[in-house]
Amino acid sequence: MTKRNIIIAIDGYSSCGKSTVAKALANKLHYVYVDSGAMYRTVTLYFLRNNINLEDDSKISKALEDIHIDFHKEHGITKVLLNEEDVSEEIRQMPVSENVSAVSAIKAVRKAMVKQQQKMGARKNVVMDGRDIGTAVFPDAQVKIFMTADPKVRAERRYLELKNKGENITLEEVFENIAHRDYQDTTRKESPLIRAEDAIILDNTNMTEEEQLAFVSDKVSVIAEKQEK
């Protein structure tokens, strides 16, 4: 019997620390880490740079043909490349944050990104985080985690992250952005943010990063042991 690659799907709300947990877990297990959220942010950045009208289907389709996204690990840090340009920092800035949910809701965008994501997980053990990994991209993933946290805590974490990067932003603006993204993510027609029935809930409101990693690692180890038998 051929052994299946292990796929770990981590979904959840914005600013829950999904990427932090996923990166740490991938490093610990020596799995490939794929940040699906970064892929949608990269598409959003391209659309903003090129003034792509979100109502113009033909321009969207053409733009998607010109977008090539890759992940490159450098000195232990995963870099996001847009057509070979490192955009890791730019895709985390507010202009992208304010538009990414609208771009992510476009059917053609989701179809293109899901296709890329499934290719990435076809041949290797993968940790992938996003909004619909356990429901749409890899519904048969062996481990599914759904992350959540108090919205105020999420806003405070995101605010500190942006301030440390020198962004001129207020806590109120960040909170409003997160509330808006939550609404868009959960109400969109294409692959809305919902918890898969078999996903394990991880509420990290009062948890440290170390505690979150330990929680997820325990769940994965059980699956890995079964896989080896």
N, C-alpha and C positions, 0 to 999 in steps of 0.2 A: 504494500500500500504506500503510495507517494505521500510524503509529508507536506502539509500545506504551510505556506509562509504565514507567520503570525502577524496579524494586523490589529493595531491598537487604535481605536477611534476615540478621540476626546472632543466632545462638543460642549457648547455652553454659551452663556451670554458674553457680551463684549466686556473687556477689562476684568475678566475673572482670573487671569493668569494662566490661561490654557497653554499658551506658547512656552511659558516658563517651565511648567510641569512637563510638557511634552518634550522639550529640549533636554531637560535633566534626565528624563526616563530613557530617551533615545541614547544619550551618552552612556548611561549606566548599563544598558543592555547591548550597546553597540549595534543599534538598529538605525535605519535611515529615518531622519526627521523631515517631514513635509509640513510646512506651515501654509495651509490652504487659505487662511485669512490674508496672508501676505500676497498670495496670488491675486486675490480680488482687489487688494489695495494697489497692486502693481498695474492691473488693468485700469483702475480708477485714475491713477496718476497719468497713464498714457492718454486716457480720454480727456483729462483736464489740460494736459500739455497741447493736445491737438484739437481742442474745442469740438469734441465729438458730441453731437446732439443726441441725447438719449431717446429721442422720439424718431430718429432716422435709422431704420433697420438696415438699410443698405450700407450706410457709413459705419455702423457698428460691426457688421459682418466683415467689411473690408479691413477695419482696424484690427479685429481679432486675428485676421490672417497675418498681420504684421507684428503681432505681439509674441515674443519668444521669452518665456520665463524659465529660469534655472536657479538652482540652489548650489552655492559653492562654499565649502567649509575652509576657513582660513584661520590658522592659529586657534582652533577650537571654537570659532565663531562662525555661524552660518550666515552667509551673505546672500541677499536676494538680487538676482541679475535680471534686468530688463534689456533685452537685445544686447547682452554683454556689458551693460552699464550697471554699476553697483548703486541701487536705489534703496538700500536697507534703511537709511535714516529718513529719507524724504517721504517714503510711504507711511511713516508714523506721524507725520505732521497733521495739524488740524484741517487744512483744506481737503486732504484725502479722507480723514475721519468723517468729515461732514457730508461726503458724497458717496462713500463706499457702499452703504446700504442700498442706495438707489441703483447703483451700478450692479450690485450683486443680485438684485431682483430681476434683472433682465434675463429672459430665457436663453437667448443665444450665448450670453456670457457664461451662465451656469453650465450650459451644455459643453462649451469649449473647455472650461476649467475642470469639470468632472472627468472628461475624456483624458486630459493630461494627468490628473490625479490617479485615475485607475491604472494608467500605464506605469506610473511611479511605484504603485503597490503590487504590480503583477509578478515581480520576480524576487522581491526581497522582503525581509521582515521590516515592517514600517510602523512608525508612530506618526499619526496625522491628526491635526487639530483643526477645528472649524465650527461650522453651524449645522451641517447636514452630513457629516462623514458617516455616522452610524445609521442614518436613515436612508440616504440617497446614494452616496459614493460607495460605501462598503457596508451594505446592510447585513452581510454575513461575517463581519469582523468578529474575531474571537473574544475581544475585550472591548466593551463600550463604557465610557465614562461620560457623565453629563455634569458639567461644572456650573455652579451658581454661587452667588454671594449677595449680601445686602447691597442694594444700589448705592447707598451713601458710602459704604466702604469701598466699593469699586471705583466710585468717582474720586475719592480721596487718594487711592493708589495711583490712578491714572494722572491725577493732577500733580502729584509729587514727581512722577516719572517725567512729565512734560516740563515741569519747572526745572528739574535737574538738567534737562537738555537745553535750557535757556529760552523756552517758549514763553511768550507774554500772554498768559491765559489766566482766567479766574476759575475758582472752584465751581461757581455757579454755571459757567459756560460749559465746563466739562460734564457736570451733572445733567444739564439739559441735553447735551450731545448724546450721552449714554441712554437717557430716557427715550430720546427720539430714535436711536438705533435699535433699542429693544422693541419698540413698537413696529418699526419697519421689518425687522428680522422675523418677528413672530406672526405678522399679518400678511406678508407677501404671498403671492400665489405660487411662485416657483420655489420649491424646497424650503418651506418656512422652518424656523428654528423650533423644533419640538424634541422632547426626549423620546428616544427609542424605548419600546416597552421593556427590553432586556438590558437597558443601560443602568449602570450603578450611579447613584447621585453622590456627588462630592460637593458639599457646601463648605467652602473654605473661608467663610466670614471671619472665623476666629482661629484659623490654622496658619502655621508658619509654612514656608516653602518646603522645609525638611519634612514636616508632618504630611504634607500633601504627597510628596514623592514616596514616602513610606507607605501611605495608603494605597496608591496606585500600584506600586511595586508588589505589594502583597497579593493584589488581585491578579496581576500578570503571572506571578510565580505559580499560582494554582493552575492556570491554563497551560503554562509552559511544561509543567510536570506531566499533565495529561497528554500533551503533544509527544512527549518523549516515550511514553508507554506504547 
